[in-house]
Amino acid sequence: MHAAAPPLDKLSRPLRDLRISVTDRCNFRCPYCMPREVFGPGHPFLPRAAILSYEEIARLARIFVRLGVVKIRLTGGEPLLRRDLDTLITRLAAIKGIRDLSLTTNGSLLDPAKARALKTAGLGRVTVSLDALDQPTFTAMSNSGLPVARVLDAITAAADAGLAPVKVNMVVRRGMNEADIVPLAGRFRHTGVIIRFIEYMDVGQSNGWRLDDVVPASSILMRLESHWSLEPVPPRHPGEVAQVWRYRDGAGEIGIIASVTQPFCGGCNRARLSSDGKLFTCLFATAGLDLRALLRAGADDGAITAAIHGGWTRRVDRYSELRVHATGKRAKIEMSYIGG
């Protein structure tokens, strides 16, 4: 049961949404997240003993739900690299109060059998990252040898297993994949799959982000409207980060996430738990609250609840609103560590 009064941060934002990273490892080397020159063979990934066990994750999840969380998303790295992930999903699905349990994946390991196992365990839906349909562009964006057809098969497998609505995330980077905006939208019209186009963000320290590389949401929308008639959809819930548009011909909908040009910090109700148990209250955070230390020191639920409550109520994060004026070269945690 949720607390009678969920904690509010310094900007009166409630805690409702939790991203849980289950691993900092990934089998892709997308330049905007894990560029190969930084995350190469010698990169010091977290040792197994440092990563939260499924029992520890489930315990923390129960505490977060009592503090008001209703949505949990499993992320990474690539979460399907973690063994027996359906075991964790079964534990999380049993927690009363979670209304939306989902997972973000690059699709490389999501075959029909895996999709069915995840659904049986209690997963509600999946989001698949796909930055291009064109194979050379996809290869450049993912820095992997995976055929794009395998990701398309993963999307089909997820939909067939009932992990719906399936969402597809496309990070748009100028000079690399903006030509795939319209083809990707066209590929999934009339399928029930929802595409979300994401402005290229300055997450972490390694991706060499420049403002000139950002394709603004207005340009993305203009490209789409040059082919199809769209109409805006009002926000469906507080804290929704995507601006949603539907095709007037009934072919479905798309979303655009404009963190750079149209920041939405004012409604952000999301926290992130890293795979080694640190709580972060912003995707662009510089430091986190070590909950693993409390767990392994034998703290009871009351002490852990108080720590999370205190961390959230002290929260003042609004990086995207301040980006141009005040953030400078502030050190930030890598997205592969904190979860996307």
VENHUHU-V421828 format. One line per field, one symbol per residue. burial: 1 if it has 9 or more other ideal C-beta (glycine too) atoms within 8 Angstrom, else 0. A space follows every 50 residues. Layout:
burial: ???
//
This chain:
burial: 01000110100011111111111111111111111000100000000000 11010111111111111111111111111111001111111110101101 11111111111001111110111011111111110011111111010101 11111011101010011111111100110111111001100011111111 11110110100011111011101110010100000000110011111000 01111111110011101111111111111111111001101101100000 0011101110111010111101100010000111111110
//
